[in-house]
């Protein structure tokens, strides 16, 4: 069977299944989503073990925690979501908004968090009364395929068509490209090339840019708190998440106290010689070395040819520049944090934008500070979609109990990162919305004076 015919069969089957729930109620789809979420929480360890055994990336405890917590975070949002029928009504203007299904959603799952992306996308997709086809990453295909099979069995036990969810077997680029061409909407979470392919497919797509989070630490920060929170980010699945801090930018007067705090929290500062060894190991021909990323600091050091003290949780690399000649300013997917200094706060903002203009444009950045003027200036002037304040970025940006951000793993980066949205991609992106309007009774046109004000008397406007 040709690739086109194979994907065409999946699409046809998915469309038939989608029609069986297109008239489902809000309560029905919420119950299905809840059942999927509860299943994942109760089988968190099983799928975490399979994931780790296949990919070799990250740490078991973090994967278990993600499988236990993320469905709960998501259900917090979904219980308030309106995705069926009339979802909004403006009594004053008479405008009504009606949610309708998208159809068949093609989900591109990454190696790093394939299980998480799968259940989050499926729960959101079901809420919109859609069918879903997963395209797994080849390095995680066995686990993803088995996980989709388990969710299909769950759908069947609940009395729904299991073909609402399908998974590509023996994934390869040609199949993924064909899925993107034939489905109704793409949700792409992964590398830059994958996202570019999604946007080039001719199908509407939500893609995400690369993460390369920068956190600024000013002189008013709680240094120990900042160090501990950054440590937590590094140890959360060994920096596998795109929101992990890759660089910190520290005010000069705070530099030594902050570095001391880092060391008390399990950091090791590399010597210039060790830095060169690490650079030669972490990147091979300009690409991250999959044999060392998302592994413990001790393993990274060993493979690089140096040793670190027992109890070392993450590595610090001091740097002065950013861009192609400074690879440690790039996204690293490793428990390696690049450290910079700044003098004036304007320099911290410029350096943050400089780092992210080369890697991680538009994704996220953070600040540790008690200075509200600094916080507001940082949020106003950085070219970013998310700013986390005094928090652990890895567990904050994608939603958490202490976060107002919608629960997801797919983080839009806006036009800075070549994406169509700056938002956390969540349930609202999985529905079509019809706007219904009537003529507004007794509507009157405002006067030109109220609309245009004093520009009407400005001779420069008309060139007079």
PLY file of the C-alpha trace (Angstrom):
ply
format ascii 1.0
element vertex 464
property float x
property float y
property float z
element edge 463
property int vertex1
property int vertex2
end_header
0.00 0.00 0.00
1.31 3.44 -0.89
1.93 6.03 1.82
-0.89 8.17 0.43
-3.32 5.25 0.55
-2.20 4.17 4.04
-2.73 7.63 5.52
-5.91 8.03 3.48
-7.33 4.92 5.12
-6.55 6.28 8.60
-8.16 9.60 7.71
-11.28 7.95 6.30
-11.62 5.76 9.39
-11.10 8.76 11.66
-13.75 10.80 9.85
-16.29 8.01 10.26
-15.50 7.77 13.97
-15.66 11.55 14.42
-19.20 11.60 13.07
-20.27 9.32 15.94
-19.50 12.04 18.53
-20.12 15.25 16.58
-23.46 15.61 18.41
-22.10 14.69 21.84
-22.97 16.99 24.72
-20.52 19.04 26.77
-21.01 16.64 29.67
-20.27 13.60 27.51
-17.00 14.87 26.08
-15.87 16.13 29.47
-16.50 12.66 30.91
-14.41 11.02 28.16
-11.57 13.49 28.75
-11.78 12.88 32.49
-11.66 9.11 31.97
-8.51 9.44 29.86
-6.92 11.71 32.44
-7.76 9.40 35.33
-6.47 6.37 33.43
-3.14 8.12 32.90
-2.79 9.13 36.54
-3.50 5.58 37.70
-1.02 4.03 35.26
1.62 6.73 35.50
4.51 4.47 36.49
3.87 1.88 33.79
4.01 4.38 30.95
6.91 6.29 32.49
8.96 3.10 32.66
8.20 2.17 29.07
9.04 5.69 27.93
12.38 5.77 29.73
13.34 2.28 28.62
12.77 3.14 24.98
14.17 6.67 24.79
16.81 6.56 27.52
16.14 10.26 28.15
15.27 11.87 31.47
14.51 10.37 34.86
11.76 7.99 35.93
10.46 9.97 38.92
9.89 13.06 36.79
8.06 11.12 34.11
5.83 9.52 36.74
5.11 12.94 38.24
4.22 14.37 34.81
1.83 11.51 34.13
0.24 11.95 37.54
0.03 15.73 37.64
-0.49 16.95 34.09
-3.89 15.27 33.63
-5.00 16.91 36.87
-3.76 20.34 35.77
-5.53 19.87 32.45
-8.81 18.81 34.04
-8.75 21.96 36.17
-8.94 23.90 32.89
-11.29 21.57 31.02
-13.94 21.62 33.75
-14.37 25.35 33.03
-14.10 25.04 29.24
-17.03 25.51 26.87
-16.38 23.57 23.67
-19.88 22.43 22.61
-22.80 24.49 21.32
-23.25 28.08 22.45
-20.09 29.00 24.30
-20.55 32.76 24.56
-23.40 35.25 24.29
-23.21 39.03 24.45
-26.58 40.25 25.65
-25.79 43.85 24.76
-24.91 43.30 21.08
-26.71 40.02 20.52
-23.53 38.31 19.32
-23.52 34.53 19.85
-20.53 32.19 19.46
-21.05 28.50 18.69
-18.32 25.86 19.02
-18.04 23.21 16.33
-15.61 20.34 15.69
-12.46 20.75 13.62
-12.60 17.17 12.28
-9.44 15.07 12.20
-6.43 16.43 14.09
-2.94 15.24 13.25
-0.61 15.31 16.27
3.15 15.19 15.86
4.60 13.80 19.10
8.27 14.34 20.04
10.79 11.94 21.54
11.14 13.96 24.71
7.56 14.03 26.03
5.66 11.78 23.64
3.31 10.34 26.27
2.48 13.77 27.68
1.82 15.34 24.30
-0.37 12.39 23.32
-2.75 12.38 26.28
-2.98 16.18 26.45
-3.77 16.50 22.75
-6.27 13.64 22.86
-8.09 15.09 25.87
-8.27 18.50 24.19
-9.30 16.97 20.87
-12.10 14.92 22.42
-13.37 18.05 24.16
-13.83 19.55 20.70
-15.57 16.38 19.42
-12.68 15.57 17.08
-10.81 12.45 16.02
-7.04 12.28 16.46
-4.19 10.59 14.60
-0.82 10.49 16.35
2.46 10.52 14.44
5.04 9.25 16.96
8.73 10.01 16.86
10.70 6.97 15.61
12.76 6.89 18.82
9.58 6.62 20.92
7.32 4.72 18.53
6.87 1.50 20.51
5.78 3.28 23.67
3.57 5.78 21.87
1.88 3.10 19.78
1.23 0.94 22.85
-0.09 3.95 24.77
-2.48 4.87 21.97
-3.63 1.23 21.92
-4.42 1.41 25.63
-6.44 4.60 25.14
-8.30 2.98 22.23
-9.24 0.09 24.52
-10.46 2.63 27.09
-12.66 4.37 24.51
-14.16 1.03 23.56
-14.86 0.15 27.21
-16.66 3.47 27.52
-18.85 2.63 24.54
-17.19 4.89 21.96
-15.56 4.12 18.63
-11.88 3.40 19.30
-11.02 4.83 15.88
-11.50 8.26 17.40
-7.82 7.76 18.20
-5.27 6.13 15.87
-1.50 5.97 15.61
0.79 5.69 12.59
2.69 2.41 12.57
6.38 2.32 11.61
6.59 6.11 11.42
8.82 7.83 8.90
8.99 11.27 7.40
6.89 10.43 4.34
3.99 9.23 6.50
4.13 12.27 8.74
4.16 14.61 5.74
1.17 12.82 4.23
-0.74 12.98 7.50
-0.13 16.71 7.63
-1.37 17.05 4.08
-4.60 15.12 4.62
-5.75 16.02 8.15
-7.80 19.10 9.08
-5.49 20.59 11.70
-1.91 19.91 12.79
-0.57 20.23 16.32
3.22 19.95 16.05
5.39 19.72 19.15
9.04 19.09 18.40
12.06 20.38 16.53
12.27 23.40 14.27
12.32 21.37 11.05
9.14 19.53 12.07
7.34 22.78 12.82
8.45 24.34 9.54
7.17 21.27 7.70
3.83 21.62 9.47
3.48 25.25 8.43
4.50 24.37 4.88
2.02 21.51 4.53
-0.92 23.60 3.33
-2.95 22.50 6.38
-3.73 24.84 9.29
-1.19 24.19 12.02
-0.24 25.06 15.56
3.50 24.63 15.82
5.91 25.63 18.55
9.36 27.10 18.43
12.47 25.96 20.25
12.84 26.72 23.93
15.91 28.50 25.28
14.71 30.13 28.47
16.74 32.96 29.95
16.21 34.06 33.55
17.46 37.39 34.88
18.48 37.65 38.53
18.77 41.20 39.85
20.26 42.50 43.08
16.89 42.38 44.91
16.26 38.67 44.32
16.14 36.03 47.02
19.30 34.24 45.89
18.77 30.93 47.64
15.17 30.76 46.48
16.18 31.52 42.89
18.96 28.93 42.99
16.67 26.24 44.37
13.96 26.93 41.82
16.42 26.80 38.93
17.81 23.56 40.38
14.30 22.09 40.39
13.90 22.96 36.72
17.15 21.19 35.87
16.21 18.06 37.78
12.69 17.90 36.34
13.28 15.06 33.87
16.89 16.25 33.58
16.04 19.40 31.61
13.98 17.58 29.00
11.32 20.30 29.00
11.48 23.25 26.61
10.86 25.66 29.51
13.98 24.68 31.43
16.32 27.59 32.17
19.24 27.42 29.75
20.88 30.69 30.81
20.87 33.05 33.78
21.83 36.72 33.58
23.00 38.05 36.96
23.57 41.60 38.16
27.29 42.13 38.85
26.90 43.06 42.51
24.79 39.95 43.02
27.02 37.65 41.00
29.15 36.13 43.73
26.31 35.69 46.27
24.22 34.09 43.54
27.02 31.75 42.48
27.53 30.78 46.13
23.79 30.02 46.37
23.99 27.88 43.23
26.88 25.90 44.70
24.89 25.30 47.90
22.09 23.93 45.68
24.26 21.35 43.96
25.83 23.32 41.10
29.37 22.85 39.84
31.16 25.69 38.01
33.26 24.44 35.10
36.82 25.59 34.55
37.71 26.99 31.11
39.33 23.66 30.22
36.27 21.68 31.30
34.07 24.07 29.35
35.97 23.27 26.15
35.69 19.54 26.80
31.96 19.84 27.42
31.46 21.83 24.23
33.15 19.10 22.22
30.85 16.50 23.77
27.53 18.33 23.89
27.56 19.23 20.20
28.61 17.01 17.32
28.72 18.70 13.92
26.57 21.49 15.29
23.85 19.19 16.63
23.11 18.18 20.21
24.59 14.81 21.11
21.64 12.51 21.85
23.91 10.27 23.91
24.39 12.87 26.66
21.41 15.23 26.61
18.82 14.69 29.35
21.27 12.61 31.40
22.72 13.29 34.89
25.49 15.84 35.40
27.90 13.08 36.43
27.36 11.26 33.15
27.78 14.42 31.07
31.06 15.13 32.88
32.30 11.55 32.53
31.63 11.41 28.79
33.29 14.83 28.43
36.46 13.66 30.20
36.31 15.31 33.60
34.79 14.57 37.00
32.43 16.47 39.28
31.95 16.15 43.06
29.40 13.70 44.40
26.02 15.36 44.76
26.42 17.60 41.72
22.98 18.20 40.22
23.75 20.67 37.43
26.64 22.39 35.70
27.35 26.11 35.35
29.26 27.50 32.37
30.37 31.13 32.46
29.93 33.00 29.17
30.23 36.52 27.75
28.50 36.45 24.35
25.70 34.92 22.35
25.07 33.73 18.81
26.72 31.26 16.48
30.19 31.75 17.97
28.92 31.02 21.48
27.20 27.60 21.43
26.51 27.66 25.18
23.99 30.43 24.46
21.89 27.86 22.53
19.21 25.50 23.82
20.98 22.55 25.46
18.37 20.04 26.70
20.86 19.32 29.46
21.47 20.10 33.11
23.86 22.80 31.92
23.15 26.46 32.70
25.08 29.27 31.02
25.88 32.20 33.31
26.23 35.87 32.30
26.78 39.13 34.17
25.25 42.54 33.56
25.73 46.01 35.02
22.69 48.15 34.14
19.25 46.51 33.90
18.87 47.64 30.30
21.84 45.40 29.50
20.03 42.40 31.00
17.04 42.99 28.73
19.25 43.44 25.68
21.23 40.29 26.47
18.02 38.27 26.98
16.73 39.42 23.60
20.10 38.78 21.99
20.31 35.21 23.27
16.75 34.42 22.23
17.00 36.08 18.83
19.50 33.36 17.96
17.91 30.43 19.81
14.50 30.20 21.46
12.92 33.29 19.95
9.58 34.15 21.52
9.32 31.14 23.83
9.70 32.15 27.48
11.93 34.02 29.86
11.92 34.73 33.56
13.04 37.15 36.21
13.90 36.78 39.89
13.38 40.18 41.50
11.50 42.16 44.13
11.76 45.33 42.03
8.39 45.90 40.35
9.87 48.45 37.95
12.40 45.88 36.77
9.71 43.23 36.44
7.45 45.45 34.34
10.31 46.73 32.16
11.46 43.16 31.55
7.96 42.01 30.61
7.39 45.04 28.36
10.69 44.97 26.50
11.55 41.30 26.03
10.38 39.68 22.80
8.76 36.72 24.45
5.40 34.99 24.86
5.67 34.15 28.56
7.42 35.78 31.50
7.61 33.85 34.76
8.28 35.88 37.91
10.22 34.35 40.81
9.34 30.83 39.70
10.75 27.56 38.42
10.20 28.00 34.68
10.07 24.31 33.80
7.08 23.63 36.04
5.34 27.00 35.60
5.05 27.98 31.94
3.07 24.95 30.81
0.55 25.16 33.65
0.66 24.07 37.26
-1.40 24.50 40.44
0.50 27.69 41.19
0.41 28.95 37.60
-2.27 30.91 35.73
-0.97 29.54 32.42
-3.25 27.00 30.65
-2.08 23.40 31.06
-0.27 22.11 27.97
3.10 20.97 26.66
2.71 22.86 23.37
3.88 26.44 23.87
3.40 28.95 21.06
6.20 31.42 20.39
4.41 34.00 18.25
5.88 35.58 15.16
9.22 35.85 16.98
9.52 32.07 16.81
7.72 31.63 13.49
4.44 30.53 15.13
0.86 31.62 14.59
0.11 32.09 18.30
1.85 33.27 21.46
-0.55 31.30 23.64
-0.23 27.98 25.42
-1.99 25.74 22.88
-4.99 24.35 24.76
-8.65 23.37 24.32
-9.70 26.62 22.58
-7.34 25.80 19.69
-9.12 22.49 19.02
-12.49 23.95 18.00
-14.00 26.03 15.22
-16.20 28.92 16.33
-19.15 30.33 14.39
-20.09 33.94 15.17
-23.81 34.66 14.88
-24.95 38.28 14.73
-28.12 40.30 14.30
-28.58 43.92 13.45
-28.15 46.04 16.56
-31.47 47.86 17.09
-31.46 51.63 17.09
-27.71 51.69 16.44
-26.37 55.16 15.66
-23.14 56.25 14.06
-20.86 58.19 16.44
-19.80 61.70 15.43
-16.50 62.18 13.65
-15.37 64.34 16.58
-15.84 61.47 19.01
-13.98 59.09 16.69
-11.08 61.16 15.42
-10.71 63.91 17.99
-8.20 66.70 17.51
-6.47 65.07 14.52
-9.32 66.50 12.45
-7.80 69.98 12.92
-4.20 68.90 12.36
-3.13 70.34 9.00
-0.38 67.74 8.63
-2.90 64.93 8.31
-4.19 66.05 4.92
-0.92 67.60 3.85
-2.29 71.14 3.76
0 1
1 2
2 3
3 4
4 5
5 6
6 7
7 8
8 9
9 10
10 11
11 12
12 13
13 14
14 15
15 16
16 17
17 18
18 19
19 20
20 21
21 22
22 23
23 24
24 25
25 26
26 27
27 28
28 29
29 30
30 31
31 32
32 33
33 34
34 35
35 36
36 37
37 38
38 39
39 40
40 41
41 42
42 43
43 44
44 45
45 46
46 47
47 48
48 49
49 50
50 51
51 52
52 53
53 54
54 55
55 56
56 57
57 58
58 59
59 60
60 61
61 62
62 63
63 64
64 65
65 66
66 67
67 68
68 69
69 70
70 71
71 72
72 73
73 74
74 75
75 76
76 77
77 78
78 79
79 80
80 81
81 82
82 83
83 84
84 85
85 86
86 87
87 88
88 89
89 90
90 91
91 92
92 93
93 94
94 95
95 96
96 97
97 98
98 99
99 100
100 101
101 102
102 103
103 104
104 105
105 106
106 107
107 108
108 109
109 110
110 111
111 112
112 113
113 114
114 115
115 116
116 117
117 118
118 119
119 120
120 121
121 122
122 123
123 124
124 125
125 126
126 127
127 128
128 129
129 130
130 131
131 132
132 133
133 134
134 135
135 136
136 137
137 138
138 139
139 140
140 141
141 142
142 143
143 144
144 145
145 146
146 147
147 148
148 149
149 150
150 151
151 152
152 153
153 154
154 155
155 156
156 157
157 158
158 159
159 160
160 161
161 162
162 163
163 164
164 165
165 166
166 167
167 168
168 169
169 170
170 171
171 172
172 173
173 174
174 175
175 176
176 177
177 178
178 179
179 180
180 181
181 182
182 183
183 184
184 185
185 186
186 187
187 188
188 189
189 190
190 191
191 192
192 193
193 194
194 195
195 196
196 197
197 198
198 199
199 200
200 201
201 202
202 203
203 204
204 205
205 206
206 207
207 208
208 209
209 210
210 211
211 212
212 213
213 214
214 215
215 216
216 217
217 218
218 219
219 220
220 221
221 222
222 223
223 224
224 225
225 226
226 227
227 228
228 229
229 230
230 231
231 232
232 233
233 234
234 235
235 236
236 237
237 238
238 239
239 240
240 241
241 242
242 243
243 244
244 245
245 246
246 247
247 248
248 249
249 250
250 251
251 252
252 253
253 254
254 255
255 256
256 257
257 258
258 259
259 260
260 261
261 262
262 263
263 264
264 265
265 266
266 267
267 268
268 269
269 270
270 271
271 272
272 273
273 274
274 275
275 276
276 277
277 278
278 279
279 280
280 281
281 282
282 283
283 284
284 285
285 286
286 287
287 288
288 289
289 290
290 291
291 292
292 293
293 294
294 295
295 296
296 297
297 298
298 299
299 300
300 301
301 302
302 303
303 304
304 305
305 306
306 307
307 308
308 309
309 310
310 311
311 312
312 313
313 314
314 315
315 316
316 317
317 318
318 319
319 320
320 321
321 322
322 323
323 324
324 325
325 326
326 327
327 328
328 329
329 330
330 331
331 332
332 333
333 334
334 335
335 336
336 337
337 338
338 339
339 340
340 341
341 342
342 343
343 344
344 345
345 346
346 347
347 348
348 349
349 350
350 351
351 352
352 353
353 354
354 355
355 356
356 357
357 358
358 359
359 360
360 361
361 362
362 363
363 364
364 365
365 366
366 367
367 368
368 369
369 370
370 371
371 372
372 373
373 374
374 375
375 376
376 377
377 378
378 379
379 380
380 381
381 382
382 383
383 384
384 385
385 386
386 387
387 388
388 389
389 390
390 391
391 392
392 393
393 394
394 395
395 396
396 397
397 398
398 399
399 400
400 401
401 402
402 403
403 404
404 405
405 406
406 407
407 408
408 409
409 410
410 411
411 412
412 413
413 414
414 415
415 416
416 417
417 418
418 419
419 420
420 421
421 422
422 423
423 424
424 425
425 426
426 427
427 428
428 429
429 430
430 431
431 432
432 433
433 434
434 435
435 436
436 437
437 438
438 439
439 440
440 441
441 442
442 443
443 444
444 445
445 446
446 447
447 448
448 449
449 450
450 451
451 452
452 453
453 454
454 455
455 456
456 457
457 458
458 459
459 460
460 461
461 462
462 463
